[in-house]
């Protein structure tokens, strides 16, 4: 797992450090453009050595470096990288194949999911007549590849041959379901765990889409008992189904290969999530992250999560489960000197509105911008010398266009202005 991450002249800040990272859960918050997704990209590269797209490059002149502390099987190791200007590339310490590496899953905000398996992505594979073919550096699944499968072409004996890396959700779901494969039970458990409260994602019977497409398509039973093909399911259901499938497939494929090779399986799983609230109804946002934590604590490898989020509902949902001994909240802020990141001293905010008004989101008010401005103007009038009854009535009417008559701030205004307002101004 990742225990620390540091960088200089890379990303939005001249220098940044996350140390120590929580061993179980790390929540990363901050405004758009301050580097939440960038930190996940950096964590991915540090753990896997696989560069994403776009590639990480220095953001400003001068020495650029990246450092990390990684804990594997009780041993702490460091990963250091330095930018070499002449080569226009990073010189970094190599991953040690002898160490126990984690499985890494990175679910991006754009719907892509990247996977890295130390047994399938390190080194090379011997094929054909003894030829060594380098393993893929990682598996990059766009939404279509997750559904249809991932393949590559490799030269074997001078002949370009297609190799199937992953059969994809459509094929595997149907195959597992019809054959009674234990992987289908694992997939169903994950889908059930990640479902919104009171609306479990239930697989239906596979069906063909039409006259010409003869493939059997996975289906889900909607809350109103209508069975629909998975490809026609709501965006949130489809996104969660893809992640549930890839988590199930990655863990099962790794365990199967470890058994065939006679080697220990990865002791850790690192999951990087960018804006998991995307496409999810607020009711679903309130349960998703606690459910994911529970689903990953099912006897598999120890899990560490790094989660970048804009959602106060996600943060409020984790309050009953947050453990300062193994979890952390990180806040990115724009300051006069640039972008800074700090580990928050965790405390309960209590509800979504309190999170919105806290230093995490820096909203002055949880109402509309217009209502916030009107309340600020009303506050300035309270106690103003020479305030006329007409001005007080005008402000009351303005507030009533923007606020519920029972809003505490409006009632407070009427209380302060009671000497000027009569029953005509009351709602």
HELIX and SHEET records of a PDB file:
HELIX    1   1 UNK A   36  UNK A   48  1                                  13    
HELIX    2   2 UNK A  118  UNK A  121  1                                   4    
HELIX    3   3 UNK A  143  UNK A  148  1                                   6    
HELIX    4   4 UNK A  169  UNK A  179  1                                  11    
HELIX    5   5 UNK A  182  UNK A  194  1                                  13    
HELIX    6   6 UNK A  230  UNK A  232  5                                   3    
HELIX    7   7 UNK A  235  UNK A  261  1                                  27    
HELIX    8   8 UNK A  282  UNK A  296  1                                  15    
HELIX    9   9 UNK A  312  UNK A  317  1                                   6    
HELIX   10  10 UNK A  319  UNK A  321  5                                   3    
HELIX   11  11 UNK A  352  UNK A  357  1                                   6    
HELIX   12  12 UNK A  369  UNK A  381  1                                  13    
HELIX   13  13 UNK A  389  UNK A  402  1                                  14    
HELIX   14  14 UNK A  408  UNK A  416  1                                   9    
HELIX   15  15 UNK A  423  UNK A  425  5                                   3    
SHEET    1   A 5 UNK A  15  UNK A  19  0                                        
SHEET    2   A 5 UNK A   2  UNK A   8 -1                                        
SHEET    3   A 5 UNK A  65  UNK A  72 -1                                        
SHEET    4   A 5 UNK A  75  UNK A  84 -1                                        
SHEET    5   A 5 UNK A  89  UNK A  92 -1                                        
SHEET    1   B 8 UNK A 139  UNK A 141  0                                        
SHEET    2   B 8 UNK A 113  UNK A 116 -1                                        
SHEET    3   B 8 UNK A 103  UNK A 107 -1                                        
SHEET    4   B 8 UNK A 268  UNK A 274  1                                        
SHEET    5   B 8 UNK A 302  UNK A 308  1                                        
SHEET    6   B 8 UNK A  25  UNK A  29  1                                        
SHEET    7   B 8 UNK A 327  UNK A 335  1                                        
SHEET    8   B 8 UNK A 338  UNK A 343 -1                                        
SHEET    1   C 2 UNK A 124  UNK A 127  0                                        
SHEET    2   C 2 UNK A 131  UNK A 134 -1                                        
SHEET    1   D 2 UNK A 150  UNK A 156  0                                        
SHEET    2   D 2 UNK A 159  UNK A 166 -1                                        
SHEET    1   E 3 UNK A 202  UNK A 203  0                                        
SHEET    2   E 3 UNK A 219  UNK A 221 -1                                        
SHEET    3   E 3 UNK A 227  UNK A 229 -1                                        
SHEET    1   F 2 UNK A 207  UNK A 208  0                                        
SHEET    2   F 2 UNK A 216  UNK A 217 -1                                        
END                                                                             
